[in-house]
Amino acid sequence: MLSIGVVGLGVMGQRMLARLAGHARLRVTRVWDENPEVLTQVLSHYPLLRAAANAEALIREPGLHGLYIATPPGPHIALSERAFDAGLAVLCEKPLTTDFAAGRACVERIERERLRAAVNYSLASSTGLAHLQLAFGAASRRPLGALNGVSIELRFAAWPRPWQSGAGAWLSQRGEGGFTREVLSHFLFVLQRVLGPAKVLRSEVVYPDDGIGSELSLEAELVAAGVPVTISAGVGGDRADDNRMLWQASEGEIELRDWFGVTQQRQGEQVQSLGDAETLRRNGMTDQLSHWAAMLEGRSHSLPGFAEALAVQQTIERLLARDN
Ligand SMILES: NC(=O)c1ccc[n+]([C@@H]2O[C@H](COP(=O)([O-])OP(=O)(O)OC[C@H]3O[C@@H](n4cnc5c(N)ncnc54)[C@H](O)[C@@H]3O)[C@@H](O)[C@H]2O)c1
């Protein structure tokens, strides 16, 4: 058994507790949230869990193998650094950070000290990403021909989405929240994992007039490995979470839909589904936990490291800067 401490027990922390319940290798032993009401509520759901006195006490708990950080972005790097001091492996939620100086220093430390660290981009363990790598990755034999373009479309009937409506105010504020950091980042992770760094050519962001609220829409053009990438995202439509990433090539295309859903079409052939979104999501989550266990044990895994997640976040913050 690998023993994990969890800091941050909001929407995502509680989702991860549910996902880990009964897992064969990973067991949450200690939890902490700075909000006492949240902590009490979680302990009432999971009577076998024990709360730490604070984050530092949790990190210093004897016998712990790893820390999972599910706070809003602000404390991610500081908590990671404290966990590394204590010899723990870290799985941190995305977005890694908006403080690039601290993020870069942390990445340098991880490389220098060969620390175990990863960021939770759930599509890292997905069937969709595996197919995109086969079709368009560095080692691909190009079964669908040359890649001509990638487009990403996101629409949200409301932001935050209903399942995250209980999250803190940060999620709908422009300092740390918004759908670009929260949702688009997953697809930019996929893009950059397959093609390498993306360059922002143009970005138009519309914010509400209140000076606080997160973006209402984002239209952008990027280029990655010479391939044009377009983004159209915004609050609107009648679906809670409508997302689509289309990769068009000379002899076919691959589409990611509803997060984990994936279809492929070769020219002249019928659209082929590679599995329904829900089944592929469950498989992806199971694989993700196996990769997490591998990371904790210092074995190779496919989870993104801090350097990769920081590179995604740099693209995200360039998109959000108003002066593009
Ligand atoms: N990977 C994914 O698919 C995914 C999905 C949703 C959210 N997230 C990410 O997870 C993180 C949390 O999001 P959420 O929706 O759960 O937010 P949330 O607001 O629901 O929960 C955050 C919790 O962290 C606690 N907290 C804040 N600062 C803390 C600190 N210093 N120490 C201890 N506890 C602290 C808050 O009290 C709160 O309970 C964010 O980075 C978010 O982007 C990832």
The ligand as an SDF file (V2000), in Angstrom:
LIG
                    3D

 44 48  0  0  0  0  0  0  0  0999 V2000
   -7.8040   17.7380  -13.0740 N   0  0  0  0  0  0  0  0  0  0  0  0
   -9.0710   18.0730  -13.1770 C   0  0  0  0  0  0  0  0  0  0  0  0
   -9.8000   17.4890  -13.9890 O   0  0  0  0  0  0  0  0  0  0  0  0
   -9.6370   19.1510  -12.2860 C   0  0  0  0  0  0  0  0  0  0  0  0
  -11.0240   19.3370  -12.1780 C   0  0  0  0  0  0  0  0  0  0  0  0
  -11.4800   20.3220  -11.3050 C   0  0  0  0  0  0  0  0  0  0  0  0
  -10.5940   21.1060  -10.5910 C   0  0  0  0  0  0  0  0  0  0  0  0
   -9.2650   20.9270  -10.7390 N   0  0  0  0  0  0  0  0  0  0  0  0
   -8.2790   21.7350  -10.0120 C   0  0  0  0  0  0  0  0  0  0  0  0
   -8.2890   21.3470   -8.6410 O   0  0  0  0  0  0  0  0  0  0  0  0
   -7.9730   22.4630   -7.8070 C   0  0  0  0  0  0  0  0  0  0  0  0
   -9.1050   22.6520   -6.7860 C   0  0  0  0  0  0  0  0  0  0  0  0
  -10.3100   22.9280   -7.4920 O   0  0  0  0  0  0  0  0  0  0  0  0
  -11.7220   22.7380   -6.7740 P   0  0  0  0  0  0  0  0  0  0  0  0
  -12.7410   22.8390   -7.8500 O   0  0  0  0  0  0  0  0  0  0  0  0
  -11.7010   21.5380   -5.9070 O   0  0  0  0  0  0  0  0  0  0  0  0
  -11.7780   24.0600   -5.8550 O   0  0  0  0  0  0  0  0  0  0  0  0
  -12.6230   24.2650   -4.5150 P   0  0  0  0  0  0  0  0  0  0  0  0
  -12.6920   25.7320   -4.3180 O   0  0  0  0  0  0  0  0  0  0  0  0
  -13.8860   23.4690   -4.5890 O   0  0  0  0  0  0  0  0  0  0  0  0
  -11.7250   23.5740   -3.3850 O   0  0  0  0  0  0  0  0  0  0  0  0
  -10.5020   24.0550   -2.9560 C   0  0  0  0  0  0  0  0  0  0  0  0
  -10.3430   23.6820   -1.4750 C   0  0  0  0  0  0  0  0  0  0  0  0
   -9.0150   24.0200   -1.0790 O   0  0  0  0  0  0  0  0  0  0  0  0
   -9.0740   24.5600    0.2310 C   0  0  0  0  0  0  0  0  0  0  0  0
   -7.8620   25.3720    0.4290 N   0  0  0  0  0  0  0  0  0  0  0  0
   -7.5410   26.5400   -0.1610 C   0  0  0  0  0  0  0  0  0  0  0  0
   -6.3060   26.9210    0.2180 N   0  0  0  0  0  0  0  0  0  0  0  0
   -5.8320   25.9640    1.0570 C   0  0  0  0  0  0  0  0  0  0  0  0
   -4.6160   25.7820    1.7670 C   0  0  0  0  0  0  0  0  0  0  0  0
   -3.6050   26.6710    1.6650 N   0  0  0  0  0  0  0  0  0  0  0  0
   -4.4890   24.6860    2.5610 N   0  0  0  0  0  0  0  0  0  0  0  0
   -5.5050   23.7790    2.6740 C   0  0  0  0  0  0  0  0  0  0  0  0
   -6.6780   23.9000    2.0050 N   0  0  0  0  0  0  0  0  0  0  0  0
   -6.8330   24.9830    1.2070 C   0  0  0  0  0  0  0  0  0  0  0  0
  -10.3830   25.3460    0.2620 C   0  0  0  0  0  0  0  0  0  0  0  0
  -10.8430   25.5380    1.6020 O   0  0  0  0  0  0  0  0  0  0  0  0
  -11.2870   24.4350   -0.5490 C   0  0  0  0  0  0  0  0  0  0  0  0
  -11.9960   23.5240    0.2590 O   0  0  0  0  0  0  0  0  0  0  0  0
   -7.7840   23.6500   -8.7420 C   0  0  0  0  0  0  0  0  0  0  0  0
   -6.4070   23.8150   -9.0510 O   0  0  0  0  0  0  0  0  0  0  0  0
   -8.5540   23.2250   -9.9770 C   0  0  0  0  0  0  0  0  0  0  0  0
   -8.1100   23.8700  -11.1510 O   0  0  0  0  0  0  0  0  0  0  0  0
   -8.7750   19.9490  -11.5600 C   0  0  0  0  0  0  0  0  0  0  0  0
  1  2  1  0
  2  3  2  0
  2  4  1  0
  4  5  1  0
  4 44  2  0
  5  6  2  0
  6  7  1  0
  7  8  2  0
  8  9  1  0
  8 44  1  0
  9 10  1  0
  9 42  1  0
 10 11  1  0
 11 12  1  0
 11 40  1  0
 12 13  1  0
 13 14  1  0
 14 15  2  0
 14 16  1  0
 14 17  1  0
 17 18  1  0
 18 19  2  0
 18 20  1  0
 18 21  1  0
 21 22  1  0
 22 23  1  0
 23 24  1  0
 23 38  1  0
 24 25  1  0
 25 26  1  0
 25 36  1  0
 26 27  1  0
 26 35  1  0
 27 28  2  0
 28 29  1  0
 29 30  1  0
 29 35  2  0
 30 31  1  0
 30 32  2  0
 32 33  1  0
 33 34  2  0
 34 35  1  0
 36 37  1  0
 36 38  1  0
 38 39  1  0
 40 41  1  0
 40 42  1  0
 42 43  1  0
M  CHG  2   8   1  16  -1
M  END
$$$$
